[in-house]
Amino acid sequence: MKDFRGTILFTTRDHELVETVANRIIEITPGGTIDKLMTYDEYINSDAVQKQRDELYAMA
């Protein structure tokens, strides 16, 4: 996956896989999507993303 030059859309529960392979995180929420170019650890630790997530889940 890491050497593939195209786009791969995948879902996983494997934290190590997503942290080492993914460079873009797209979260689908009831209120819309969050689309960020960052690692998963950056994504889950971002205060700005958490604020956006709270707003989008409050819309549901």
N, C-alpha and C positions, 0 to 999 in steps of 0.2 A: 504494500500500500504506500509506503513512504517514498518509493522510487517512481511510482506511477505519475505521469505528467498531466493526466486529466483530472477531472473532478470526481470525487467519491463522496456520496451521501451515505452515512452510516449511523447507526445507533448502537450503543454499547453500555454495559454497566461496569466495564473494565476501566478503572480510573487510569491505570498506567498506559493502556492503549490510547485512550483519548488524549492524554497529556503529551504523549510522544508523537502522535500522528496528526491530530487536528490543529489547524491554525485559524479556524473560523467556527464559531459556535452559533447555532440558530436554535432558539427555544420557542416552541409554539405554545402559546398560552390561550386561555379562553378569551382574552381581550385583544389579542394580536400577537405579533412575533417580535422577538428580540434577536437582532442579527449583529454579531460583533466579530471583528478580526482580532482575535487574541487567543491565548492558550486557555484551556479549561480552568486551570488554577487561577489565572488572572480573572477570568469570568466569575468564578464563584466567590472570589475575594473582593470584587469591585463594589464599592458603596453605590456608585452611579447605577450599575446594573441592578443591584438589589432594590434601589428606589424605583426603577422602571418596572421591575418584576412585581413589586408591591402594588403599583398603580394598575398594571394590566390584570393581575389576579383579582383586584378589588372590583373590577368592571363586571366580573362574572356573576 
